[in-house]
Amino acid sequence: MNSKKPGRNDPCPCGSGKKYKVCHAAEDRARAAPPAAPASSARADLEAAMEVLGDPDVSRLSGALERLSDLMTDWGPASGLRFDVKGFSEHVGKELARLSETTEQDAASARRELLVGTVREFGTPAFLASLGAALMAKMSTPGLSAEDRRAIGVGALLASAFKRMGKARPEDIPVLDVVFDVQFREWSARHKELSQKYEALVKGLEEEAFSDEAKAALQQARGGDVGALLKYVQEDPELVERIAREAKERAVRVESWLRSATSPAVFSPEEELWLTCALWEPMQALKSLPTGAEPSVRRDAVTALMRAVKSALDESFLSGLLGRLREKAKDPGADDAARAAYMDAAIAFEAEPARMSLAALLTARKEAEGRSPEEMVALADLKALTAWTPEAFEPYRELLVSMGLPSAAALIERCQAWLKDHPVTLRTEQV
């Protein structure tokens, strides 16, 4: 039997006299194609989603949408799962500025107005189609539970329902509410981070030189509303340039101050010990790179170190450090130069905590000093060891408790917990 495949225009081997392309070609292609993935699982998930949508108990629908919100948050801003990012940001910023001027409107009403306006702007049939397709694709993600797939199915069905709903308003399609909520939380997080950074930087400028509008925005920020300040700063290129220039100059001043032999340590002893423990491994990895290491390898090592720094500088650590720097900046017993240096340091550390903390740890000439003779001895004992273990830190922790310093003792407990999995070898013992 001739096994050679006939050409499209050859006579069909079946003997019908027809050309192969109009006779058995389609059947042969179907047999040769890989089997399609079974649709039974997806069909079952969609049927389960339909049950949720048809259930009079709306709590099941609410639960499914909450689960979908969690999943979309975990997935991040993937294609098809978010409104246009640039357009969303511009729209929300403009609308929030407008709504902030409506003093008689409560927060809940303002947020509802923002949601409705946003989904009307971006919840188009084209977006709903892409959202439905993206959710259907996500349904086959490995590792999802039946609850996850049902929630995704609910979202996909709601997104595709616009075809049958005629003139349904976007705000009446609840899956668009989910998209808005997820994306607005992401936008708010970025907005908050940027606002806080600008606020920290602006604190270092001479307020007398501000315009009335700038002063008003700064006053609102101090009251907790940093949106006006952010908007003002972003819309004033000269102020943006001035903030950036002064921030750079301040960081240089603080780093120079840290390197001075006469400057005191900015960290407390327990803060210095914690940073040494948490950053020891990535710092040693960076130091051990050979001179001719590839730029990509060195870049990865630096990235790992900066990631470790940011992880070590949690809110509790930073609040204690910044509070202490601000107190010293107001110390009536210090001279003007010292108070100015501490104020510079407070602003610089708040604006760029990772960079400044690493600079203080690596370049400062003075180490943190104990608050009592007993503490100074305990610190000397620790630094004389060749290796740090949780047990080695216990006498110092007990001393801090006896000194009435519970926060300091808690940070040493954190060191001990860290050292259980990451023992620090300071130096090898000489034989």
VEXMI-156601 format. One record per residue (C-alpha): residue in three letters; x, z, y. Coordinates in nm, 4 decimals. Each point is the difference from the previous one (the first is absolute). Layout:
BEGIN
NODE; ALA; X; Z; Y
...
//
This chain:
BEGIN
NODE; MET; 0.0000; 0.0000; 0.0000
NODE; ASN; 0.1333; -0.0904; 0.3394
NODE; SER; 0.0414; 0.3281; 0.1948
NODE; LYS; 0.1040; -0.1703; 0.3218
NODE; LYS; -0.2378; 0.0828; 0.2827
NODE; PRO; -0.1776; -0.3114; 0.1288
NODE; GLY; 0.0250; -0.0991; 0.3642
NODE; ARG; -0.2963; 0.0375; 0.2319
NODE; ASN; -0.0862; -0.3701; -0.0156
NODE; ASP; 0.0796; -0.0485; -0.3701
NODE; PRO; -0.2821; -0.0473; -0.2519
NODE; CYS; -0.1269; 0.3347; -0.1252
NODE; PRO; 0.1346; 0.0789; -0.3506
NODE; CYS; -0.3539; 0.0836; -0.1147
NODE; GLY; -0.0747; -0.3727; -0.0256
NODE; SER; -0.2848; -0.0012; 0.2503
NODE; GLY; 0.1571; -0.2877; 0.1898
NODE; LYS; -0.0096; 0.2007; 0.3238
NODE; LYS; 0.3010; 0.0910; 0.2059
NODE; TYR; 0.1465; 0.3362; -0.0890
NODE; LYS; -0.0543; 0.1469; 0.3512
NODE; VAL; -0.3783; -0.0453; -0.0234
NODE; CYS; -0.0351; 0.0929; -0.3649
NODE; HIS; 0.1915; 0.2931; -0.1536
NODE; ALA; 0.2623; 0.0800; 0.2687
NODE; ALA; -0.2003; 0.2885; 0.1486
NODE; GLU; -0.0578; 0.1590; -0.3413
NODE; ASP; 0.3667; -0.0260; -0.0908
NODE; ARG; 0.1036; 0.1595; 0.3311
NODE; ALA; -0.2405; 0.2867; -0.0564
NODE; ARG; 0.1404; 0.0638; -0.3475
NODE; ALA; 0.3583; -0.0120; 0.1286
NODE; ALA; -0.0613; 0.2334; 0.2955
NODE; PRO; 0.0780; 0.3706; -0.0443
NODE; PRO; -0.3073; 0.2067; -0.0740
NODE; ALA; -0.1695; 0.1407; 0.3107
NODE; ALA; 0.0060; 0.3723; 0.0501
NODE; PRO; -0.3134; 0.1625; -0.1354
NODE; ALA; -0.2525; 0.0578; 0.2743
NODE; SER; -0.1885; 0.2691; -0.1885
NODE; SER; 0.1905; 0.2857; 0.1677
NODE; ALA; -0.0525; -0.1303; 0.3533
NODE; ARG; -0.3626; -0.0769; -0.0823
NODE; ALA; -0.0541; 0.3544; -0.1241
NODE; ASP; 0.1613; 0.1446; 0.3135
NODE; LEU; -0.2195; -0.2123; 0.2252
NODE; GLU; -0.3086; 0.1008; -0.1971
NODE; ALA; 0.0981; 0.3653; 0.0500
NODE; ALA; 0.0435; -0.0703; 0.3711
NODE; MET; -0.3464; -0.1613; 0.0114
NODE; GLU; -0.1470; 0.3172; -0.1509
NODE; VAL; 0.1558; 0.2025; 0.2799
NODE; LEU; -0.1408; -0.2335; 0.2633
NODE; GLY; -0.3465; 0.0143; -0.1565
NODE; ASP; -0.0047; 0.3774; -0.0507
NODE; PRO; -0.2438; 0.1856; 0.2319
NODE; ASP; 0.2552; 0.2831; 0.0035
NODE; VAL; 0.2131; -0.1209; 0.2910
NODE; SER; 0.2605; 0.2677; -0.0690
NODE; ARG; 0.1369; -0.2236; -0.2753
NODE; LEU; 0.0499; -0.2819; 0.2505
NODE; SER; 0.1616; 0.2404; 0.2474
NODE; GLY; 0.2343; 0.1241; -0.2713
NODE; ALA; 0.0967; -0.3539; -0.0994
NODE; LEU; 0.0737; -0.0946; 0.3615
NODE; GLU; 0.2101; 0.3143; 0.0469
NODE; ARG; 0.1993; -0.0904; -0.3101
NODE; LEU; 0.0400; -0.3560; 0.1273
NODE; SER; 0.1292; 0.1395; 0.3294
NODE; ASP; 0.2622; 0.2038; -0.1874
NODE; LEU; 0.1067; -0.3034; -0.2014
NODE; MET; 0.0272; -0.2237; 0.3067
NODE; THR; 0.2078; 0.2652; 0.1726
NODE; ASP; 0.2361; 0.0167; -0.2978
NODE; TRP; 0.0300; -0.3799; -0.0181
NODE; GLY; 0.0985; -0.0235; 0.3636
NODE; PRO; -0.0766; -0.2916; 0.2347
NODE; ALA; -0.0007; -0.2713; -0.2662
NODE; SER; -0.1234; -0.3502; 0.0745
NODE; GLY; -0.3788; -0.0219; 0.0198
NODE; LEU; -0.0496; 0.3770; 0.0072
NODE; ARG; 0.0369; 0.0531; 0.3756
NODE; PHE; -0.1341; -0.1548; 0.3169
NODE; ASP; 0.2527; -0.2049; 0.1968
NODE; VAL; 0.2596; 0.2653; 0.0862
NODE; LYS; 0.0950; -0.1236; 0.3465
NODE; GLY; -0.3569; -0.0732; 0.1027
NODE; PHE; -0.1188; 0.3352; -0.1358
NODE; SER; 0.2675; 0.1902; 0.1924
NODE; GLU; -0.0749; -0.1755; 0.3285
NODE; HIS; -0.3754; 0.0393; -0.0434
NODE; VAL; 0.0134; 0.3690; -0.0920
NODE; GLY; 0.2413; 0.0840; 0.2814
NODE; LYS; -0.2189; -0.1729; 0.2569
NODE; GLU; -0.3225; 0.1540; -0.1300
NODE; LEU; 0.1434; 0.3520; -0.0156
NODE; ALA; 0.1144; -0.0310; 0.3601
NODE; ARG; -0.3513; -0.1092; 0.0987
NODE; LEU; -0.1721; 0.2711; -0.2032
NODE; SER; 0.2257; 0.2710; 0.1430
NODE; GLU; -0.1498; -0.0715; 0.3408
NODE; THR; -0.3534; 0.0681; -0.1269
NODE; THR; 0.0002; 0.3763; 0.0484
NODE; GLU; -0.3609; 0.0586; -0.1011
NODE; GLN; 0.0474; -0.1422; -0.3518
NODE; ASP; 0.0855; 0.2376; -0.2849
NODE; ALA; 0.2839; -0.0746; -0.2409
NODE; ALA; -0.2225; -0.0943; -0.2950
NODE; SER; -0.1986; -0.2514; 0.2054
NODE; ALA; 0.3167; -0.1476; 0.1458
NODE; ARG; 0.1506; -0.0451; -0.3444
NODE; ARG; -0.3172; -0.1659; -0.1295
NODE; GLU; 0.0022; -0.2351; 0.2976
NODE; LEU; 0.3638; -0.0835; -0.0700
NODE; LEU; -0.0746; -0.0678; -0.3688
NODE; VAL; -0.2993; -0.2223; 0.0717
NODE; GLY; 0.1835; -0.2015; 0.2630
NODE; THR; 0.3027; -0.0436; -0.2246
NODE; VAL; -0.1823; -0.1137; -0.3142
NODE; ARG; -0.2100; -0.2394; 0.2093
NODE; GLU; 0.3209; -0.1452; 0.1410
NODE; PHE; 0.1933; -0.0322; -0.3257
NODE; GLY; -0.2532; 0.0263; -0.2863
NODE; THR; -0.0621; -0.3744; -0.0096
NODE; PRO; -0.1264; -0.1909; -0.3050
NODE; ALA; 0.3530; -0.1353; -0.0463
NODE; PHE; 0.1439; 0.3518; -0.0050
NODE; LEU; -0.2672; 0.1229; -0.2400
NODE; ALA; 0.0777; -0.2882; -0.2331
NODE; SER; 0.3726; 0.0813; 0.0028
NODE; LEU; -0.0740; 0.3709; -0.0435
NODE; GLY; -0.2211; -0.0650; -0.3016
NODE; ALA; 0.2638; -0.2238; -0.1585
NODE; ALA; 0.2767; 0.2539; 0.0658
NODE; LEU; -0.2038; 0.2815; -0.1554
NODE; MET; -0.0846; -0.2085; -0.3067
NODE; ALA; 0.3709; -0.0691; -0.0453
NODE; LYS; 0.0763; 0.3723; 0.0299
NODE; MET; -0.2505; 0.0843; -0.2733
NODE; SER; 0.2457; -0.1225; -0.2656
NODE; THR; 0.2806; 0.2291; 0.1221
NODE; PRO; 0.1469; 0.1848; -0.3018
NODE; GLY; -0.0561; 0.3736; -0.0198
NODE; LEU; -0.3330; 0.0161; 0.1838
NODE; SER; -0.2643; 0.2352; -0.1320
NODE; ALA; -0.3566; -0.1067; -0.0674
NODE; GLU; -0.0986; 0.1860; 0.3188
NODE; ASP; 0.2597; -0.1960; 0.1983
NODE; ARG; -0.1200; -0.3353; -0.1343
NODE; ARG; -0.3618; 0.0907; 0.0664
NODE; ALA; 0.0842; 0.0932; 0.3600
NODE; ILE; 0.1880; -0.3265; 0.0479
NODE; GLY; -0.2941; -0.1874; -0.1504
NODE; VAL; -0.2363; 0.1672; 0.2467
NODE; GLY; 0.2194; -0.1139; 0.2875
NODE; ALA; 0.0283; -0.3545; -0.1352
NODE; LEU; -0.3773; -0.0296; -0.0484
NODE; LEU; -0.0718; 0.1332; 0.3485
NODE; ALA; 0.2519; -0.2427; 0.1482
NODE; SER; -0.1613; -0.2957; -0.1756
NODE; ALA; -0.3554; 0.1108; 0.0805
NODE; PHE; 0.0216; -0.1507; 0.3498
NODE; LYS; -0.0731; -0.3406; -0.1568
NODE; ARG; -0.3405; 0.1245; -0.1108
NODE; MET; -0.0753; 0.2267; 0.2945
NODE; GLY; -0.0482; -0.2739; 0.2538
NODE; LYS; 0.0333; 0.1487; 0.3464
NODE; ALA; 0.1068; 0.3483; -0.1133
NODE; ARG; 0.1959; 0.1814; 0.2678
NODE; PRO; 0.3625; 0.0810; -0.0859
NODE; GLU; -0.0582; 0.3688; 0.0732
NODE; ASP; -0.2619; 0.0011; -0.2789
NODE; ILE; 0.2589; -0.1048; -0.2616
NODE; PRO; 0.1584; 0.3342; -0.1006
NODE; VAL; 0.3172; -0.1474; -0.1458
NODE; LEU; 0.0948; -0.1056; 0.3546
NODE; ASP; -0.0303; 0.3647; 0.1022
NODE; VAL; 0.2560; 0.0795; -0.2698
NODE; VAL; 0.2395; -0.2651; 0.1296
NODE; PHE; -0.0391; 0.1329; 0.3546
NODE; ASP; 0.0543; 0.3640; -0.1019
NODE; VAL; 0.3156; -0.0778; -0.1985
NODE; GLN; 0.1473; -0.2272; 0.2654
NODE; PHE; -0.0915; 0.2335; 0.2856
NODE; ARG; 0.1762; 0.2905; -0.1745
NODE; GLU; 0.3101; -0.2160; -0.0393
NODE; TRP; -0.0195; -0.1095; 0.3636
NODE; SER; -0.0481; 0.3598; 0.1152
NODE; ALA; 0.3030; 0.1186; -0.1980
NODE; ARG; 0.2214; -0.2648; 0.1611
NODE; HIS; -0.1573; 0.0703; 0.3392
NODE; LYS; 0.0622; 0.3745; -0.0352
NODE; GLU; 0.3617; -0.0464; -0.0996
NODE; LEU; 0.0666; -0.2387; 0.2878
NODE; SER; -0.1895; 0.2192; 0.2451
NODE; GLN; 0.1965; 0.3094; -0.0968
NODE; LYS; 0.3269; -0.1861; 0.0390
NODE; TYR; -0.0913; -0.1276; 0.3455
NODE; GLU; -0.1264; 0.3422; 0.1013
NODE; ALA; 0.3287; 0.1612; -0.1069
NODE; LEU; 0.2007; -0.2580; 0.1919
NODE; VAL; -0.2099; 0.0231; 0.3138
NODE; LYS; 0.0544; 0.3765; 0.0124
NODE; GLY; 0.3579; -0.0672; 0.0996
NODE; LEU; -0.0850; -0.2019; 0.3104
NODE; GLU; -0.0327; 0.1377; 0.3496
NODE; GLU; -0.3752; 0.0342; 0.0415
NODE; GLU; 0.0212; -0.0046; 0.3796
NODE; ALA; 0.0948; -0.3687; -0.0186
NODE; PHE; -0.3199; -0.0925; -0.1898
NODE; SER; -0.2925; -0.1800; 0.1504
NODE; ASP; -0.3336; 0.1822; 0.0204
NODE; GLU; -0.1244; -0.1988; -0.2995
NODE; ALA; 0.3054; 0.0962; -0.2047
NODE; LYS; -0.0371; 0.3672; 0.0939
NODE; ALA; -0.3655; -0.0078; -0.1038
NODE; ALA; 0.0899; -0.1591; -0.3331
NODE; LEU; 0.2723; 0.2584; -0.0582
NODE; GLN; -0.2409; 0.2817; 0.0799
NODE; GLN; -0.2499; -0.1390; -0.2537
NODE; ALA; 0.2741; -0.0114; -0.2621
NODE; ARG; 0.0797; 0.3658; 0.0594
NODE; GLY; -0.3668; 0.0724; -0.0603
NODE; GLY; 0.0149; -0.1746; -0.3374
NODE; ASP; -0.1117; -0.3514; 0.0959
NODE; VAL; 0.3136; -0.2123; -0.0317
NODE; GLY; -0.1915; -0.3277; -0.0091
NODE; ALA; -0.0026; -0.0401; 0.3768
NODE; LEU; 0.3722; 0.0690; 0.0198
NODE; LEU; 0.0766; -0.2505; -0.2738
NODE; LYS; -0.2141; -0.2644; 0.1678
NODE; TYR; 0.1668; 0.0587; 0.3369
NODE; VAL; 0.3515; -0.0121; -0.1447
NODE; GLN; -0.0662; -0.3141; -0.2008
NODE; GLU; -0.1432; -0.1815; 0.3014
NODE; ASP; 0.2880; 0.0881; 0.2354
NODE; PRO; 0.3096; -0.1989; -0.1052
NODE; GLU; 0.2185; 0.1728; 0.2583
NODE; LEU; -0.0964; 0.3431; -0.1283
NODE; VAL; 0.0566; -0.1096; -0.3600
NODE; GLU; 0.3477; -0.1220; 0.0939
NODE; ARG; 0.0696; 0.3184; 0.1926
NODE; ILE; -0.1097; 0.2218; -0.2892
NODE; ALA; 0.2154; -0.1928; -0.2441
NODE; ARG; 0.3026; 0.0149; 0.2307
NODE; GLU; -0.0350; 0.3697; 0.0720
NODE; ALA; -0.0597; 0.0779; -0.3676
NODE; LYS; 0.3199; -0.1798; -0.0941
NODE; GLU; 0.1981; 0.1737; 0.2736
NODE; ARG; -0.1445; 0.3398; -0.0995
NODE; ALA; 0.0887; -0.0503; -0.3671
NODE; VAL; 0.3584; -0.0845; 0.0992
NODE; ARG; 0.0180; 0.3129; 0.2182
NODE; VAL; -0.1321; 0.2236; -0.2769
NODE; GLU; 0.2325; -0.1463; -0.2621
NODE; SER; 0.2946; 0.0548; 0.2353
NODE; TRP; -0.1174; 0.3561; 0.0632
NODE; LEU; -0.0249; 0.0656; -0.3741
NODE; ARG; 0.3624; -0.1100; -0.0479
NODE; SER; 0.1294; 0.2333; 0.2692
NODE; ALA; 0.1987; 0.2975; -0.1288
NODE; THR; -0.1835; 0.2275; 0.2438
NODE; SER; -0.3543; -0.1018; -0.0999
NODE; PRO; -0.1884; 0.2393; -0.2306
NODE; ALA; -0.1576; -0.1216; -0.3243
NODE; VAL; -0.3556; -0.1262; 0.0363
NODE; PHE; -0.0985; 0.0922; -0.3559
NODE; SER; -0.0600; 0.3487; -0.1306
NODE; PRO; 0.2041; 0.0956; -0.3104
NODE; GLU; -0.2908; -0.0549; -0.2388
NODE; GLU; -0.0812; -0.3394; 0.1581
NODE; GLU; 0.3618; -0.1092; -0.0375
NODE; LEU; 0.0050; 0.1116; -0.3654
NODE; TRP; -0.3267; -0.1797; -0.0747
NODE; LEU; 0.1178; -0.3285; 0.1519
NODE; THR; 0.3311; 0.0253; -0.1854
NODE; CYS; -0.1813; 0.0509; -0.3320
NODE; ALA; -0.2588; -0.2746; 0.0557
NODE; LEU; 0.2498; -0.2577; 0.1308
NODE; TRP; 0.3021; 0.0772; -0.2167
NODE; GLU; -0.0601; -0.2677; -0.2643
NODE; PRO; -0.0743; -0.2938; 0.2347
NODE; MET; 0.2875; 0.1021; 0.2318
NODE; GLN; 0.2451; 0.0108; -0.2899
NODE; ALA; -0.1295; -0.3350; -0.1263
NODE; LEU; 0.0684; -0.1522; 0.3424
NODE; LYS; 0.3437; 0.1604; 0.0307
NODE; SER; 0.1041; -0.1158; -0.3481
NODE; LEU; -0.0572; -0.3690; 0.0725
NODE; PRO; 0.3242; -0.1986; -0.0237
NODE; THR; 0.1385; -0.1531; 0.3182
NODE; GLY; -0.0917; -0.3515; -0.1057
NODE; ALA; -0.3558; 0.0783; -0.1093
NODE; GLU; -0.2541; -0.2768; 0.0495
NODE; PRO; -0.2035; 0.0333; 0.3217
NODE; SER; -0.3215; 0.0108; -0.2045
NODE; VAL; 0.1344; 0.2908; -0.2083
NODE; ARG; 0.1028; 0.1927; 0.3106
NODE; ARG; -0.3347; -0.0778; 0.1641
NODE; ASP; -0.1849; 0.1362; -0.3055
NODE; ALA; 0.2086; 0.3188; 0.0096
NODE; VAL; -0.0709; 0.0522; 0.3701
NODE; THR; -0.3709; -0.0652; -0.0590
NODE; ALA; -0.0053; 0.2581; -0.2797
NODE; LEU; 0.1648; 0.2560; 0.2272
NODE; MET; -0.2431; -0.0595; 0.2869
NODE; ARG; -0.2933; 0.0222; -0.2404
NODE; ALA; 0.1325; 0.3357; -0.1210
NODE; VAL; 0.0393; 0.1220; 0.3590
NODE; LYS; -0.3586; -0.0883; 0.0875
NODE; SER; -0.1247; 0.1700; -0.3157
NODE; ALA; 0.1942; 0.3185; 0.0790
NODE; LEU; -0.1316; 0.0200; 0.3572
NODE; ASP; -0.3570; 0.1062; -0.0672
NODE; GLU; -0.2376; 0.1312; 0.2664
NODE; SER; 0.0891; 0.3649; -0.0612
NODE; PHE; 0.3731; -0.0657; 0.0331
NODE; LEU; -0.0371; -0.2053; 0.3171
NODE; SER; -0.2432; 0.2379; 0.1685
NODE; GLY; 0.2426; 0.2877; -0.0485
NODE; LEU; 0.2982; -0.1999; 0.1245
NODE; LEU; -0.1782; -0.1470; 0.3028
NODE; GLY; -0.1577; 0.3320; 0.0936
NODE; ARG; 0.3401; 0.1677; 0.0005
NODE; LEU; 0.1588; -0.2762; 0.2097
NODE; ARG; -0.2814; 0.0217; 0.2561
NODE; GLU; 0.0332; 0.3773; 0.0208
NODE; LYS; 0.3716; -0.0307; 0.0718
NODE; ALA; -0.0742; -0.2638; 0.2631
NODE; LYS; -0.2030; 0.2655; 0.1845
NODE; ASP; 0.2391; 0.2905; -0.0547
NODE; PRO; 0.0421; 0.1684; 0.3417
NODE; GLY; 0.3300; 0.1468; -0.1144
NODE; ALA; 0.1591; -0.3420; -0.0565
NODE; ASP; 0.1567; -0.2127; 0.2713
NODE; ASP; -0.1553; -0.3228; 0.1255
NODE; ALA; 0.2308; -0.2229; -0.2058
NODE; ALA; -0.0872; 0.1782; -0.3256
NODE; ARG; -0.3729; -0.0116; 0.0693
NODE; ALA; 0.0218; -0.3725; 0.0833
NODE; ALA; 0.1950; -0.0661; -0.3201
NODE; TYR; -0.2581; 0.1779; -0.2131
NODE; MET; -0.2862; -0.1826; 0.1730
NODE; ASP; 0.1774; -0.3317; -0.0642
NODE; ALA; 0.0472; 0.1016; -0.3621
NODE; ALA; -0.3652; 0.1003; -0.0417
NODE; ILE; -0.1210; -0.3351; 0.1350
NODE; ALA; 0.2524; -0.2014; -0.2031
NODE; PHE; -0.0725; 0.1853; -0.3249
NODE; GLU; -0.3756; -0.0426; 0.0476
NODE; ALA; 0.0322; -0.3722; 0.0708
NODE; GLU; 0.2512; -0.0800; -0.2758
NODE; PRO; 0.0161; 0.2955; -0.2402
NODE; ALA; 0.1761; -0.1794; -0.2851
NODE; ARG; 0.2763; -0.1517; 0.2105
NODE; MET; 0.0685; 0.3132; 0.2033
NODE; SER; -0.0125; 0.2370; -0.2980
NODE; LEU; 0.2499; -0.2103; -0.1896
NODE; ALA; 0.2240; -0.0145; 0.3074
NODE; ALA; -0.0168; 0.3781; 0.0376
NODE; LEU; 0.0784; 0.0566; -0.3662
NODE; LEU; 0.2926; -0.2422; -0.0173
NODE; THR; 0.1624; 0.0170; 0.3436
NODE; ALA; -0.0664; 0.3468; 0.1433
NODE; ARG; 0.3224; 0.1981; 0.0426
NODE; LYS; -0.1586; 0.3390; -0.0635
NODE; GLU; -0.1850; 0.1177; -0.3076
NODE; ALA; -0.3032; 0.2259; 0.0187
NODE; GLU; 0.0931; 0.3660; 0.0463
NODE; GLY; -0.1573; 0.3001; -0.1666
NODE; ARG; -0.2275; 0.2291; 0.1986
NODE; SER; 0.1699; 0.3118; -0.1272
NODE; PRO; 0.3382; 0.0929; -0.1499
NODE; GLU; -0.1616; 0.0245; -0.3435
NODE; GLU; -0.1428; -0.3482; 0.0308
NODE; MET; 0.3341; -0.1404; 0.1113
NODE; VAL; 0.1612; 0.1454; -0.3124
NODE; ALA; -0.2761; -0.1401; -0.2238
NODE; LEU; 0.0412; -0.3469; 0.1515
NODE; ALA; 0.3790; 0.0162; -0.0441
NODE; ASP; -0.0494; 0.0939; -0.3650
NODE; LEU; -0.2315; -0.2969; -0.0546
NODE; LYS; 0.2365; -0.2475; 0.1640
NODE; ALA; 0.2931; 0.1305; -0.2041
NODE; LEU; -0.1696; -0.0987; -0.3274
NODE; THR; 0.0941; -0.3175; -0.1837
NODE; ALA; -0.3617; -0.0645; -0.0995
NODE; TRP; -0.3436; 0.1032; 0.1239
NODE; THR; -0.2683; 0.1092; -0.2423
NODE; PRO; -0.3370; 0.1741; 0.0501
NODE; GLU; 0.1572; 0.3269; -0.1155
NODE; ALA; 0.2826; -0.0290; 0.2527
NODE; PHE; -0.2550; -0.0074; 0.2847
NODE; GLU; -0.1959; 0.3043; -0.1157
NODE; PRO; 0.2107; 0.2698; 0.1743
NODE; TYR; -0.0315; -0.1866; 0.3292
NODE; ARG; -0.3763; -0.0387; -0.0432
NODE; GLU; -0.0359; 0.3738; -0.0676
NODE; LEU; 0.2064; 0.0755; 0.3099
NODE; LEU; -0.2274; -0.2143; 0.2184
NODE; VAL; -0.3052; 0.1813; -0.1372
NODE; SER; 0.1608; 0.3355; 0.0815
NODE; MET; 0.0756; -0.1269; 0.3525
NODE; GLY; -0.3705; -0.0733; 0.0581
NODE; LEU; 0.0426; -0.3803; 0.0019
NODE; PRO; -0.2674; -0.1254; -0.2444
NODE; SER; 0.0055; -0.3606; 0.1273
NODE; ALA; 0.3757; -0.0202; -0.0456
NODE; ALA; -0.0313; 0.1520; -0.3484
NODE; ALA; -0.2700; -0.2569; -0.0863
NODE; LEU; 0.2340; -0.2843; 0.0933
NODE; ILE; 0.2693; 0.1476; -0.2256
NODE; GLU; -0.2604; 0.0106; -0.2800
NODE; ARG; -0.0475; -0.3696; 0.0635
NODE; CYS; 0.3757; -0.0464; -0.0392
NODE; GLN; -0.0142; 0.1872; -0.3306
NODE; ALA; -0.2848; -0.2155; -0.1288
NODE; TRP; 0.1931; -0.3115; 0.0991
NODE; LEU; 0.3215; 0.1189; -0.1648
NODE; LYS; -0.1752; 0.0429; -0.3355
NODE; ASP; -0.0090; -0.3790; -0.0307
NODE; HIS; 0.2813; -0.0906; 0.2416
NODE; PRO; 0.2947; 0.2412; -0.0361
NODE; VAL; 0.2622; -0.0470; 0.2693
NODE; THR; 0.3676; -0.0175; -0.0930
NODE; LEU; 0.1945; 0.0692; 0.3166
NODE; ARG; 0.3446; -0.0346; -0.1550
NODE; THR; 0.1635; 0.0107; -0.3396
NODE; GLU; 0.1785; 0.3145; -0.1013
NODE; GLN; 0.3770; -0.0208; -0.0010
NODE; VAL; 0.1539; 0.0644; -0.3412
//
